[in-house]
Amino acid sequence: MDRMEYINTLMCRDVLFIQEHWFLDADICKISEHVDNVEVFGVSGMDDSRLISGRPFGGCAIVYSKSLRCDVSIIKTESRRLCAAKLSLPDGINFLLCNVYMPCDQLTDQRDAFLSTLCEIDSILSTTEVNGGIVGGDFNTEMSRLSSHHTRDLVDFCSSNGLDMCCDLDVCQVDYTYENEASWARSVLDHFIVSENISADVALYECLHEGDNPSDHCPVMMHVNVNVEHIPTDRSPILKSGLPWQTVSPRVLGDYGAALHVALTSIVIPNAALQCDDWSCELHTHDIQAHYDNIVKACLDAAEGTVGRKRKRRGNTPLRRPGWKDYVEPHRERAIFWHALWKSSGSPHDGHVADIRQRTRARYRYAVRYVKRHEEQCRANKLAEALAKDRGRDIWNEVQKTSGRKTNRVAMVDGMVDDRDIGELFARKTSEVRFKSGNKIYKQFQL
């Protein structure tokens, strides 16, 4: 799977730190288009005000679930290696979240950038009123390298700010977070650092080693025992096209019209409510809402009984890229199989199983890159094949994959969760805007 699809599988957690997303500042929001029910913010590793040459690089982002009942205040940072926010929970507990992507400690000329980022985190910690801080990300620093300047700098930073490295906690089960495919070298380069007052609340700290992970870094997972509330997520997403109208025959459309006519004629029309000209009348509000709901239900029931519904995708699985099934899926299945066999064999560094695992992972990643680079060509080939074989349904499927996107409903607006409360809030705000606008026009008229 590609990066966004793999990230989607990780979002059963409340908060996710991402490094090296490669997006420009204006494009970071696109992560939420591929990952379901999340909010995202971050920084780009590239300055888009300058000419960018070569492949994209760097960047970090924080992704959090929309169902998490909290207020998130983004903290502006100077470094393009750091993004931060203050997370406020309903019970008054506040946390500082810092996500970093540090330079490699093998480059001596990068120490200034490393120290500068630590100094900015130090400044944010000292100026932000929170109950605890969580710093995480790709530090590119192996704590066992005692001769490294970055290691010593990070130890001093933690000591002076009352922070604990999670790799030193008793619950730590992290063996390695990075594996070099060429040399088989393994390191712990990705870390979480927490305030001393919440280190005892860290219940789990481990690394996920999965065969279909497209990165050479493995995700680090941390569970902190904190009481959080979640907003119910039973609201169905809004789909641009919930029914396969493009494939419906004239006969089925006729059946739909007949079924809809029967359903609509059975609805009792609230004439008194419809003739009421008082827009603020509360007496008829329920009758109008019920009448509207009955009409919508009649349309949906008639369509479901005649036209049918599209087959829903399982879970949070996003739409696959064109060419994925033909080029990538076979390599992905082999990579997962040999990775599982390699783990069950004790994760050997060499030998027949280790060699096959390395080759299958390399071929899988190459296939992912190929499909991403040739996406338009693969889509064009699919359309051409459908046209040549006169498969109208396949043509519409490919067109819809190009243009159809899902839009999720907002879960919370200004602290309001219930649909009715959100509607009343919107009505009040609209009335205020109309009043201020009318008052301004009246004053201009007087002048």
C-alpha positions in Angstrom: 0.0 0.0 0.0 1.1 3.6 -0.5 2.0 6.0 2.3 -1.5 7.5 2.8 -3.2 4.1 2.8 -0.8 2.8 5.4 -1.3 5.9 7.5 -5.0 5.3 7.3 -4.5 1.9 8.9 -2.8 3.5 11.9 -5.6 6.0 12.6 -7.3 3.8 15.1 -5.2 5.9 17.5 -6.2 9.3 18.7 -3.1 11.3 17.6 -0.5 10.5 15.0 2.9 12.2 14.4 4.1 12.1 10.7 7.6 12.9 9.5 8.8 13.4 5.9 5.3 13.9 4.3 6.9 15.9 1.4 4.0 18.3 1.1 4.2 22.0 0.6 2.5 24.2 3.3 -0.6 24.7 1.2 -0.9 21.0 0.5 -0.6 19.5 4.0 -4.4 19.5 4.3 -4.5 16.9 1.5 -3.6 14.3 4.1 -7.2 14.6 5.5 -8.5 13.8 2.0 -6.9 10.4 2.1 -7.3 9.6 5.8 -10.8 9.3 7.3 -12.3 11.6 10.0 -9.1 13.5 10.9 -7.9 17.0 11.3 -4.3 17.8 10.3 -1.8 20.6 10.6 2.0 20.8 10.1 4.9 22.4 8.4 6.6 21.8 5.1 10.3 21.1 4.9 10.5 23.2 1.8 10.2 27.0 1.4 7.8 27.4 -1.5 8.8 31.0 -1.9 12.0 29.8 -3.4 12.8 27.6 -6.5 12.6 24.0 -5.5 14.9 21.5 -7.3 15.1 17.8 -7.0 12.6 15.5 -5.3 10.4 16.7 -2.3 11.8 16.4 1.1 11.2 16.8 4.9 8.2 18.2 6.7 6.2 17.0 9.7 2.5 17.0 10.6 0.2 16.1 13.5 -2.9 14.2 12.7 -5.7 13.8 15.2 -9.1 12.1 15.2 -12.2 14.2 14.7 -13.9 12.1 17.3 -11.5 13.3 20.0 -13.4 15.8 22.2 -10.7 18.5 22.7 -9.6 22.0 21.7 -6.4 22.1 19.6 -4.4 25.4 19.5 -1.7 25.4 16.9 1.6 27.0 18.0 3.5 28.8 15.3 7.1 27.6 15.0 10.1 29.1 13.3 11.8 25.8 12.4 10.7 23.8 9.4 11.6 20.7 11.4 9.0 21.3 14.1 5.3 21.6 14.5 3.5 22.0 17.9 0.1 22.4 19.4 -1.6 22.7 22.8 -4.3 20.0 23.3 -6.9 20.9 25.9 -9.3 18.3 27.2 -12.7 19.0 28.7 -11.6 18.2 32.3 -9.1 21.1 32.2 -6.0 19.0 31.5 -3.7 20.5 28.8 -0.9 18.8 26.9 1.8 20.2 24.7 2.4 18.1 21.5 5.7 18.6 19.6 6.5 16.6 16.4 10.1 16.9 15.1 12.1 15.7 12.1 15.8 16.1 13.1 18.9 16.1 10.8 21.1 13.1 10.7 23.7 12.9 13.5 26.4 11.7 11.1 26.5 15.1 9.4 28.7 17.4 11.5 27.5 20.5 9.9 23.9 19.8 11.0 24.5 20.2 14.8 23.4 23.9 14.7 20.1 22.9 13.2 19.7 20.2 15.8 20.4 22.6 18.7 18.3 25.3 17.2 15.2 23.0 17.1 15.8 21.8 20.7 16.1 25.5 21.8 12.7 26.3 20.2 11.1 23.3 21.9 12.6 24.5 25.2 11.1 28.0 24.6 7.7 26.5 23.8 7.8 24.4 27.0 8.7 27.3 29.2 6.1 29.7 27.7 3.1 27.4 27.3 0.9 26.6 30.4 0.3 22.9 30.2 0.1 19.9 32.6 2.6 17.9 30.6 4.6 17.7 27.4 5.0 15.0 24.7 7.8 15.4 22.2 8.1 12.8 19.4 9.3 12.1 16.0 12.3 11.1 13.9 15.3 12.4 15.9 17.8 10.6 13.7 19.7 9.9 16.9 20.6 6.5 18.4 21.0 6.9 22.1 23.6 4.2 22.3 26.0 6.3 20.2 27.6 8.0 23.2 30.2 9.7 21.0 27.6 11.5 19.0 27.1 15.2 19.7 23.4 14.9 19.0 23.0 12.2 21.7 24.8 14.3 24.3 22.7 17.3 23.3 19.5 15.4 23.6 20.4 14.0 27.0 21.2 17.5 28.3 18.0 18.8 26.8 15.9 16.2 28.6 17.8 16.7 31.9 17.3 20.5 31.9 13.6 20.3 31.1 12.5 17.5 33.4 11.8 15.1 30.5 12.1 11.3 30.3 13.1 9.3 27.2 10.4 6.6 26.7 13.1 4.2 25.6 14.4 4.2 29.2 11.0 3.4 30.7 10.2 -0.1 32.1 7.3 -0.6 29.7 9.6 0.0 26.6 9.4 -2.9 24.1 11.1 -1.1 21.2 13.8 -3.2 19.6 14.5 -1.0 16.5 12.6 1.7 14.6 14.8 1.9 11.4 16.2 -0.9 9.2 18.7 -0.2 6.4 17.6 -2.6 3.6 21.1 -2.6 2.1 23.3 -3.2 5.1 20.6 -4.7 7.5 21.7 -2.2 10.1 19.1 -1.5 12.7 18.8 1.5 14.9 16.4 3.2 17.3 16.2 6.6 15.7 12.5 7.5 16.4 11.6 8.4 20.0 8.9 9.8 22.3 9.9 12.0 25.2 7.5 12.9 28.0 7.4 15.1 31.0 8.5 13.4 34.2 5.0 13.9 35.8 3.3 11.8 33.1 6.0 9.2 32.5 4.3 6.9 35.0 1.1 7.1 33.0 2.8 5.5 29.9 1.2 2.1 29.8 2.6 0.8 26.5 5.6 1.7 24.3 6.4 -0.5 21.4 7.2 -0.6 17.7 5.1 -2.0 14.9 6.9 -4.2 12.4 4.6 -4.9 9.5 5.3 -6.4 6.1 3.3 -3.9 4.0 4.9 -0.8 5.6 6.3 1.2 2.6 8.8 3.1 4.8 12.2 1.9 6.2 11.1 3.5 9.5 8.6 1.6 11.7 5.8 3.4 13.6 6.3 3.8 17.3 3.2 3.4 19.4 2.7 4.9 22.8 -0.4 4.5 25.1 -0.8 7.1 27.9 -3.4 6.6 30.6 -5.4 9.8 30.3 -9.2 10.1 30.5 -10.5 11.3 27.1 -13.9 11.7 25.7 -14.9 10.9 22.1 -17.7 12.4 20.0 -20.1 9.8 18.5 -19.1 9.1 14.9 -22.3 7.5 13.8 -23.0 10.2 11.2 -22.7 8.8 7.8 -20.3 10.6 5.4 -21.7 12.7 2.6 -21.2 11.0 -0.8 -21.4 12.8 -4.1 -23.2 9.9 -5.6 -24.7 7.3 -3.2 -26.6 5.4 -5.9 -25.4 4.0 -9.2 -27.6 6.2 -11.4 -25.3 6.1 -14.4 -26.0 2.3 -14.7 -29.7 2.4 -14.3 -31.9 1.2 -17.2 -35.1 3.1 -18.3 -37.2 0.2 -17.0 -35.7 0.5 -13.5 -36.1 4.3 -13.6 -39.8 3.7 -14.4 -40.1 1.4 -11.4 -38.4 4.0 -9.2 -40.9 6.7 -10.4 -43.8 4.5 -9.6 -42.5 3.5 -6.2 -41.8 7.1 -5.4 -45.3 8.2 -6.5 -46.9 5.7 -4.1 -44.7 6.7 -1.2 -45.3 10.4 -1.7 -49.0 10.2 -2.0 -49.2 8.4 1.3 -47.6 11.4 3.1 -50.1 13.7 4.9 -49.4 17.3 4.0 -49.3 19.7 7.0 -51.1 22.6 5.2 -51.3 24.8 8.3 -47.5 24.6 8.8 -46.8 25.2 5.2 -49.1 28.3 5.0 -47.6 29.8 8.2 -45.6 33.0 7.2 -43.9 33.4 10.6 -40.3 32.1 10.0 -39.7 32.1 13.8 -42.8 30.2 14.6 -42.0 27.3 17.0 -45.4 25.8 16.9 -45.0 24.5 13.3 -41.3 23.8 13.4 -41.7 20.1 14.3 -44.4 19.6 11.6 -42.2 21.1 8.8 -39.2 19.1 9.9 -41.3 15.9 10.0 -42.7 16.6 6.6 -39.2 17.1 5.2 -37.9 13.9 6.8 -40.9 12.0 5.3 -40.1 13.2 1.8 -36.4 12.3 2.1 -37.3 8.9 3.5 -39.7 8.3 0.6 -37.1 9.1 -2.0 -34.4 6.9 -0.3 -36.8 4.0 0.3 -38.0 4.1 -3.4 -34.5 4.2 -4.7 -33.2 1.4 -2.4 -36.1 -0.8 -3.3 -35.6 -0.4 -7.1 -32.2 1.0 -8.0 -30.2 -0.5 -5.1 -27.1 0.8 -3.5 -23.4 0.9 -4.3 -21.3 -1.7 -2.5 -19.7 0.1 0.5 -16.0 -0.1 1.1 -14.9 -2.0 4.2 -13.6 0.0 7.1 -11.4 3.0 6.2 -9.9 1.5 3.1 -9.3 4.4 0.6 -9.8 4.0 -3.2 -6.9 2.2 -4.8 -4.7 3.8 -7.3 -5.1 2.7 -10.9 -2.9 -0.2 -11.7 -2.7 -1.3 -8.1 -4.4 -4.6 -8.5 -2.2 -5.6 -11.5 1.2 -4.2 -10.5 1.3 -3.9 -6.7 -1.0 -6.3 -5.1 0.9 -9.5 -6.0 4.2 -8.0 -4.7 2.4 -6.8 -1.6 1.1 -10.3 -0.8 4.5 -11.9 -1.3 6.2 -9.2 0.9 3.7 -9.8 3.7 4.1 -13.6 3.5 7.9 -13.6 3.6 8.0 -10.9 6.3 5.8 -13.0 8.5 7.9 -16.1 7.8 11.0 -14.1 8.6 9.6 -12.9 11.9 8.5 -16.4 12.9 12.1 -17.6 12.1 13.5 -15.2 14.7 14.2 -12.2 12.4 17.6 -13.5 11.1 20.1 -11.0 9.6 21.2 -13.4 6.9 20.2 -16.7 5.3 17.8 -17.9 2.6 14.6 -16.5 4.3 16.2 -13.1 5.0 17.4 -12.8 1.4 14.0 -13.6 0.0 12.3 -11.2 2.5 14.7 -8.4 1.4 14.0 -9.0 -2.3 10.2 -9.2 -2.0 10.2 -5.9 0.1 12.3 -4.2 -2.5 10.1 -5.3 -5.4 7.0 -4.3 -3.5 8.3 -0.8 -2.8 9.5 -0.5 -6.4 6.0 -1.4 -7.6 4.4 1.2 -5.3 6.7 3.9 -6.7 6.0 2.8 -10.3 2.2 3.0 -9.9 2.5 6.4 -8.2 4.7 7.8 -11.0 2.6 6.3 -13.8 -0.9 6.9 -12.3 -2.3 8.9 -15.2 -0.9 6.3 -17.7 -2.5 3.4 -15.8 -5.8 5.2 -15.6 -5.7 6.0 -19.4 -4.9 2.3 -20.1 -8.0 1.3 -18.1 -10.2 3.7 -19.9 -8.8 2.7 -23.3 -9.4 -1.0 -22.5 -13.0 -0.3 -21.3 -13.7 1.7 -24.5 -12.2 -1.0 -26.8 -14.3 -3.7 -25.2 -17.4 -1.5 -24.9 -17.7 -1.9 -21.1 -19.7 1.2 -20.2 -19.9 0.4 -16.5 -16.1 0.2 -16.2 -15.8 3.6 -18.0 -18.0 5.2 -15.4 -16.1 3.6 -12.6 -12.8 5.0 -13.8 -14.4 8.5 -14.3 -15.8 8.4 -10.8 -12.5 7.4 -9.3 -11.0 10.5 -10.9 -13.6 13.0 -9.7 -15.6 11.5 -6.9 -14.5 12.2 -3.4 -16.0 11.7 0.0 -16.7 14.7 2.3 -17.1 14.0 6.0 -19.5 15.9 8.1 -18.1 18.2 10.8 -18.3 16.5 14.2 -18.1 19.6 16.4 -18.6 23.4 15.8 -17.6 25.8 18.5 -18.1 23.1 21.1 -21.5 22.1 19.8 -21.9 18.4 19.0 -25.7 17.8 18.5 -27.1 18.5 15.0 -29.8 20.8 16.4 -27.4 22.7 18.6 -25.1 23.3 15.6 -28.1 24.5 13.5 -29.2 26.9 16.2 -25.6 28.2 16.5 -25.5 28.8 12.8 -28.9 30.6 12.9 -27.7 32.9 15.6 -24.4 33.7 13.8 -26.3 34.4 10.6 -28.7 36.7 12.4 -25.8 38.6 13.9 -24.2 39.0 10.5 -27.5 40.2 8.9 -28.1 42.6 11.7 -24.6 44.1 11.6 -24.8 44.4 7.8 -28.2 46.0 7.9 -27.1 48.4 10.6 -24.1 49.4 8.5 -26.3 50.1 5.5 -28.7 52.2 7.7 -25.8 54.3 8.9 -24.5 54.8 5.4 -28.1 55.9 4.3 -28.2 58.4 7.2 -24.9 59.9 6.0 
